[in-house]
C-alpha cells in the first residue's frame, strides 16, 4: 500500500516490537507511551523460541541473545521436599528443534534494545503521552492523549496493555480478577543459590507455585510466587509487599523456597492481582483501529507466553500491512492469522494454572504433560505463517 501513518498506543514490548516491524516495512510510525521513562520496568521476561523467531525475523536475534540468559534445562520440583518431578530440556535442544533459543531476560534490558532499534529506524517515541481514547472518522483513525492533544493516522494500534483505552472501542467490560495473586522479587545469587540459578524452573503445590530463573549473566534470580486468593480489590503492578506475607503463604514449603524468601530484596518486592480479559470476537474497528498484545488478549502467565504472543502479533501485523493494498485489508489479514491462535493460548494458560497448582503434585509428569511446547507453541514462526 502507499506510505501509511501508524499510531501505536503503548510502548511496552508489544508496542515497540510493532513499531520496529512496521518501520522496517517502510511505514511512518509514532509511539505514545504513558510512562515518563523506560527504566527498570518489572523484572524478568521469558522469551520462548517462538518469540525469538520473531526477533530473528526483525534482525534483533543476536543482540537480544547477547543480553539474555539461556538455560540448559528447566525442572519442576515438589513443594514439600524439592524432589524433581519433571525435567524439560532447553539449551541446544531448542535451537536444534526450532532454530531459535529459549531465553530469560530482564525487561529493562529488552526495552533498551527495542527503544534503540525503533529510534535508529526513525520511529518517533513520545513519553508521558498516555492515550485516553481512540476512534475513527471514516477511514481515518485518531487518538487523543490525556493532555487533550489529538493525533491522526491511517492506523491506530492499541498496544496499551491490560487497561487499554483503545480496547474500550471493542468492549466496555473491565479486566476480571482470575483468583490468582502474584509476588515478584529479585534475589542475588550466592553459593547457596548457584545450583538453582543454573537449573531454573518451578516448585509446585496445591493452589501455590514458586517460579525462579536467572537474569543478567546468572548474578540474580528472578522470583515469582503465585497463590489463589479471594476477594482481591487492590489494583496495580507495583503494590509493595513484604517477606512476612510470603512466609505465611508458603509456610511449610521446602528449604530452597524458604531461603529465597528470606533473601529477597524487600525494597524490590511487589505483588499484583492476575487479571485477564475474555476473548474478543474481532480486533477490527472501522478497518483502521486494531489491538495487539495484552490489549487484545490479556492472559494468565501460566504458559509464559504473554510477551511471546505480543511479539508474534507485531511481526504478523507488519507482514499483513506489507502484503495489503489498504489498511482495512491488512487488519482483516492480521485478525484472520492471529485471533484464533491467541484465543487458544488464553484458554490453555488458564487451564495450565489448574495443572500446575493441583492437589496431586506427587503425580505431576507421570503422564504426558500439556504445556507450551507439547501444544506446539514453540514451533510457531510469525515470519512465515500465512497472512
VENQUIVEN-V194972 format. One record per backbone hydrogen bond with DSSP energy under -0.5 kcal/mol. NH is the residue of the N-H (numbers start at 0). CO is the residue of the C=O. E is the energy in kcal/mol with one decimal. If there is no record, write none. Layout:
nh = {NH/NH}
co = {CO/CO}
e = {E/E}
//
This chain:
nh = {5/5/6/7/7/8/8/9/9/15/16/17/18/19/20/21/22/23/24/25/26/27/28/29/30/31/32/32/40/41/44/46/47/50/51/52/53/54/55/56/57/58/59/60/63/64/65/66/66/67/67/68/70/73/74/75/76/76/77/78/81/84/85/87/88/89/90/92/93/93/94/95/96/97/98/98/99/102/102/103/104/106/109/110/111/112/113/114/115/116/117/118/119/120/121/122/123/124/125/125/126/127/128/131/132/134/136/139/140/140/141/142/143/144/145/147/150/152/153/154/155/156/157/157/158/158/163/167/168/169/170/175/177/179/180/181/182/183/184/186/188/189/192/193/196/197/198/198/200/201/202/203/204/206/207/208/209/210/211/212/214/218/218/219/220/221/222/222/223/224/225/226/227/228/238/239/240/245/246/247/248/249/250/252/253/256/257/258/259/260/261/262/263/264/265/267/268/269/269/270/271/273/274/275/276/284/284/287/288/289/291/294/295/296/297/303/308/309/310/311/312/313/314/315/316/317/318/319/320/321/322/323/323/329/330/331/332/333/334/335/336/337/338/341/342/343/344/345/346/347/348/349/350/351/352/352/353/354/355/356/357/362/363/365/370/374/375/376/377/378/379/381/383/384}
co = {3/27/154/5/29/6/156/7/31/11/12/13/14/15/16/17/18/19/20/22/21/3/26/5/123/7/30/125/38/39/104/102/45/47/47/48/49/50/51/52/53/55/54/54/59/60/61/62/63/63/64/103/68/87/199/85/74/201/82/203/77/75/75/73/86/71/70/89/89/90/90/91/92/93/93/94/93/46/100/68/44/42/105/106/107/108/109/110/111/112/113/114/115/116/118/117/28/122/30/123/124/34/32/143/143/141/139/136/138/152/134/150/132/148/129/144/142/140/4/4/287/6/155/289/8/156/160/164/165/166/166/275/273/273/226/271/224/269/222/220/218/187/189/189/192/193/194/195/211/74/209/76/207/356/204/225/202/223/200/221/219/214/215/214/186/212/184/220/210/182/208/180/206/178/270/237/268/241/242/243/244/245/247/249/78/253/253/254/255/256/257/258/260/185/263/264/265/183/267/238/181/179/272/175/297/282/288/284/284/155/157/291/292/292/293/300/304/305/306/307/308/309/310/311/312/313/314/315/316/317/318/319/320/325/326/327/328/329/330/331/332/333/334/337/338/339/340/341/342/343/344/345/346/347/348/349/349/350/351/352/354/359/360/362/368/370/372/371/371/375/376/379/380/380}
e = {-0.5/-3.5/-3.1/-0.5/-3.0/-0.6/-2.8/-0.8/-3.0/-2.6/-2.2/-2.4/-2.1/-2.4/-2.6/-2.7/-2.6/-2.2/-0.8/-1.6/-2.2/-2.2/-0.5/-2.2/-2.9/-2.8/-0.6/-3.0/-2.4/-0.6/-2.2/-2.8/-0.6/-0.9/-2.3/-2.2/-1.2/-1.9/-2.6/-2.0/-1.2/-1.6/-2.8/-0.7/-2.2/-2.6/-1.9/-0.7/-0.9/-0.9/-0.7/-2.8/-0.7/-2.7/-2.2/-3.0/-0.5/-3.3/-2.4/-1.7/-1.8/-3.7/-1.4/-3.2/-0.5/-2.8/-1.9/-1.6/-0.5/-1.0/-1.4/-2.9/-2.1/-3.0/-0.5/-1.8/-0.7/-2.6/-0.5/-2.5/-1.9/-3.8/-2.1/-3.0/-2.1/-1.6/-2.3/-3.1/-2.2/-2.2/-2.6/-2.4/-2.4/-1.6/-1.5/-2.7/-1.8/-0.6/-3.0/-0.5/-0.6/-3.1/-3.2/-3.0/-1.6/-2.3/-2.9/-1.8/-0.5/-2.2/-2.5/-2.2/-2.9/-2.9/-2.4/-2.1/-2.7/-2.5/-1.9/-1.6/-2.3/-2.8/-0.6/-3.0/-2.2/-1.1/-1.7/-0.7/-1.9/-2.5/-2.1/-2.7/-2.1/-0.5/-3.1/-2.7/-2.1/-2.8/-2.2/-2.3/-2.2/-0.5/-0.8/-0.9/-2.6/-1.6/-1.0/-0.5/-1.9/-2.0/-2.7/-2.6/-2.1/-2.0/-1.4/-2.1/-2.3/-3.2/-2.5/-1.6/-2.3/-0.9/-1.2/-1.6/-2.6/-3.5/-2.9/-0.5/-2.4/-2.6/-3.2/-2.1/-1.6/-2.0/-1.3/-0.6/-2.2/-1.2/-2.8/-2.0/-2.5/-2.6/-1.2/-1.9/-2.5/-0.7/-1.9/-3.0/-2.1/-2.2/-2.3/-1.3/-1.1/-1.9/-1.1/-2.3/-1.3/-2.3/-0.6/-2.4/-2.4/-2.7/-1.1/-2.2/-1.4/-0.5/-2.3/-1.9/-1.3/-2.5/-2.2/-1.0/-1.5/-2.4/-1.5/-1.0/-2.7/-1.6/-2.2/-2.2/-2.4/-2.2/-2.1/-2.6/-2.8/-1.9/-2.0/-2.5/-2.3/-2.1/-1.9/-0.7/-0.8/-1.9/-2.6/-1.9/-2.3/-2.8/-2.9/-2.1/-2.2/-1.8/-2.4/-2.7/-2.2/-1.9/-1.8/-2.3/-2.0/-2.3/-2.4/-1.7/-1.9/-2.2/-1.1/-0.5/-0.9/-1.4/-2.4/-1.4/-0.6/-1.4/-1.5/-1.8/-0.7/-2.2/-1.8/-1.6/-0.8/-0.6/-1.3/-0.5/-2.1/-1.6}
//
